Amino acid sequence: MNANRHVTLFHAPHTRSTGALILLKELNADYHLQVLNFKVGEHRNTEYLAINPMGKVPALMHSDVLITEQVAIFLYLSDLYSEAKLAPEIGDPLRGSYLRWMVFYGSCFEPAIVDRALKREPGAQGMSPYGDYDTTFKTLIDQLSRGEYFLGDTFTSLDLLWGTALSWITMFKLIPPLPVIQTYIDRINARPSVIWAREKDAELAASHN
C-alpha cells in the first residue's frame, strides 16, 4: 500500500458523500475536502466530469488512484487506515460477512428501494439484481436483529454506510421505521463523527447559493 495515505474526497453536503466524510473522521484520516456546489452544477462541469464521468459524489483520489462508488470508497479507506480496525482483516472470520453486507447494500438493497420508491416492477426474478423487495427487506431486518451492529457486537465501517443510508431512507419514508431500524439509526447517529459531519454539511450548505 502507498506509504502516503493523504486522500482527497470530492464531496457535496447532504449527499451520499456524507457517509464517506463520516468515515474519514472515524479513521482520523489525512485528507483534503474538495467541496462541490450542486446548486450551481459544479458536479457537471468539465473539470469534475474528467474525474468522474458519472457526475456523482463521492469520489476519492489517493495519489494517482481514483476510486468512485460509495461502497468501493468505504472498502478502500477502511483497508488504507487498517489501524482504526473498522474492517476485519483477511483471515478474520468476520471478513466474509463484512464484504457480504457492504456489497448487499449497493447490489440488492438500494436497487430494491429505488424500484419501490418509483413504483416500478422489479422485473423477472431471474433478471432482478435483488430478487424481490420483501425478501430483501426481511434479510436486512433479520441481520439487524442479531446484535447492536451489522456484525453483532463489532462496530465497523459497514455500520457507517448503513446507518447514514437508513437515516435518509426512513426520513423520506421509503421503509417503515420499525423499532429495530430506528434503534440502530439512533445508535449510529449518536456517534461524534456523525454529529460532526452533519454540522459540517449544514455549514457547507449554508455557504452555497
C-alpha positions in Angstrom: 0.0 0.0 0.0 1.2 3.5 -0.8 3.0 4.9 2.3 1.4 8.3 1.5 -2.1 8.0 2.8 -3.3 11.5 2.1 -6.6 11.4 0.2 -8.9 13.9 -1.5 -12.6 13.5 -1.0 -14.9 15.1 -3.6 -17.9 16.0 -1.5 -21.2 17.8 -1.7 -23.2 18.4 1.5 -26.3 16.3 2.2 -25.5 13.7 -0.4 -24.1 10.1 -0.4 -20.6 11.5 0.2 -21.6 12.5 3.7 -21.1 8.8 4.7 -17.5 9.0 3.3 -16.9 12.2 5.3 -18.1 10.5 8.4 -15.8 7.6 7.7 -12.7 9.9 7.2 -13.4 11.4 10.6 -13.7 7.9 12.3 -10.5 6.8 10.7 -8.7 10.0 11.8 -7.5 10.1 8.1 -5.3 12.6 6.5 -7.5 14.2 3.8 -8.4 17.2 1.8 -12.1 18.1 1.2 -12.9 19.3 -2.3 -16.4 20.6 -2.0 -18.7 20.8 -5.0 -21.7 23.1 -5.1 -24.5 21.1 -6.6 -26.8 24.2 -6.7 -24.7 25.7 -9.5 -23.9 22.4 -11.1 -20.2 22.1 -10.3 -20.6 18.3 -10.4 -21.4 18.6 -14.1 -18.6 20.9 -15.2 -15.8 19.7 -17.4 -13.2 19.6 -14.6 -15.2 17.3 -12.4 -16.5 15.1 -15.2 -12.9 14.4 -16.1 -12.6 12.9 -12.6 -15.9 11.1 -12.5 -17.8 11.0 -15.9 -20.9 10.0 -13.9 -21.0 13.4 -12.2 -21.6 11.8 -8.9 -20.1 12.1 -5.4 -18.3 10.7 -3.5 -15.1 10.3 -5.5 -11.8 9.8 -3.8 -8.2 10.4 -5.1 -5.3 8.7 -3.4 -2.1 9.8 -5.1 -2.9 8.8 -8.7 -5.5 6.3 -7.8 -9.2 7.2 -8.4 -11.9 5.4 -6.5 -15.6 6.1 -7.2 -18.8 4.4 -6.0 -19.7 4.6 -2.3 -19.1 1.0 -1.3 -15.7 0.9 -3.1 -14.6 4.0 -1.2 -15.7 2.6 2.1 -13.7 -0.6 1.4 -10.7 1.2 0.2 -10.4 3.7 3.1 -11.1 1.1 5.7 -8.2 -1.0 4.5 -6.0 2.0 3.9 -6.3 3.0 7.5 -6.4 -0.5 8.9 -5.1 0.5 12.3 -8.5 2.0 13.0 -9.9 -1.6 12.9 -13.1 -0.6 11.1 -12.6 -3.5 8.7 -11.9 -7.1 9.6 -8.6 -8.2 8.1 -8.3 -11.0 5.6 -8.3 -14.2 7.6 -10.6 -12.8 10.2 -13.9 -14.9 10.3 -15.9 -11.7 10.1 -14.3 -10.6 6.8 -16.7 -12.5 4.7 -19.8 -11.1 6.4 -18.3 -7.6 6.2 -17.8 -7.9 2.5 -21.2 -9.5 2.0 -23.1 -6.7 3.7 -21.1 -4.0 2.1 -22.0 -5.3 -1.4 -25.6 -6.2 -0.4 -26.3 -2.5 0.2 -25.4 -1.5 -3.4 -26.3 -4.6 -5.3 -29.6 -5.5 -3.6 -31.0 -3.1 -1.0 -30.6 0.2 -2.8 -32.0 -1.1 -6.2 -35.0 -2.6 -4.3 -35.6 0.8 -2.5 -35.4 2.7 -5.7 -37.8 0.4 -7.5 -40.2 0.6 -4.6 -40.0 4.4 -4.4 -40.6 4.8 -8.1 -43.4 2.2 -8.1 -41.5 0.2 -10.7 -41.9 -3.6 -11.1 -38.5 -5.2 -10.3 -38.5 -7.3 -13.4 -38.5 -11.1 -13.8 -36.9 -13.0 -10.9 -34.0 -14.1 -13.0 -33.3 -10.6 -14.2 -33.6 -8.6 -11.0 -30.4 -7.9 -9.1 -32.2 -8.3 -5.8 -35.0 -10.8 -6.5 -37.9 -9.2 -4.7 -38.4 -6.4 -2.2 -40.0 -8.4 0.6 -37.1 -10.9 0.8 -34.6 -8.1 0.6 -36.2 -6.2 3.4 -36.6 -9.3 5.6 -32.9 -10.2 5.0 -31.9 -6.7 6.4 -34.2 -6.9 9.4 -33.0 -10.4 10.3 -29.4 -9.2 10.3 -30.1 -6.1 12.3 -31.9 -8.2 14.9 -28.8 -10.2 15.7 -26.9 -7.5 17.6 -26.1 -3.9 18.1 -24.2 -3.7 14.8 -24.2 -5.5 11.5 -21.5 -7.8 12.7 -23.1 -8.4 16.1 -21.1 -6.6 18.8 -18.4 -5.5 16.4 -18.6 -1.9 15.0 -17.2 -1.5 11.5 -17.3 1.0 8.6 -20.2 -1.2 7.5 -22.3 0.5 10.1 -21.5 4.0 8.9 -22.6 3.0 5.4 -25.9 1.5 6.6 -26.5 4.0 9.4 -26.3 7.0 7.1 -28.3 5.3 4.4 -31.1 4.1 6.7 -31.3 7.6 8.2 -32.1 9.1 4.8 -34.3 6.3 3.7 -36.5 6.4 6.8 -36.6 10.2 6.7 -38.1 10.0 3.3 -40.5 7.3 4.5 -39.2 4.8 1.9 -39.2 2.0 4.5 -41.2 1.7 7.7 -39.3 2.8 10.9 -39.5 -0.5 12.7 -38.1 -0.4 16.2 -35.0 -2.5 15.2 -34.3 0.0 12.4 -34.9 3.2 14.5 -32.8 1.9 17.4 -30.0 1.1 15.0 -30.2 4.5 13.4 -30.2 6.3 16.7 -27.1 4.3 17.9 -25.1 5.3 14.8 -26.3 8.9 14.7 -25.1 9.4 18.3 -21.5 8.8 17.3 -19.4 12.0 17.5 -18.2 11.6 13.9 -21.8 11.6 12.6 -22.7 14.7 14.7 -19.6 16.5 13.4 -20.3 15.6 9.8 -23.9 16.8 10.0 -22.8 20.1 11.4 -20.1 20.4 8.7 -22.7 19.7 6.0 -25.0 22.3 7.4 -22.2 24.8 7.3 -21.2 24.0 3.8 -24.8 24.0 2.5 -25.4 27.4 4.1 -22.4 28.8 2.1 -23.8 27.6 -1.2 -26.1 30.0 -3.1 
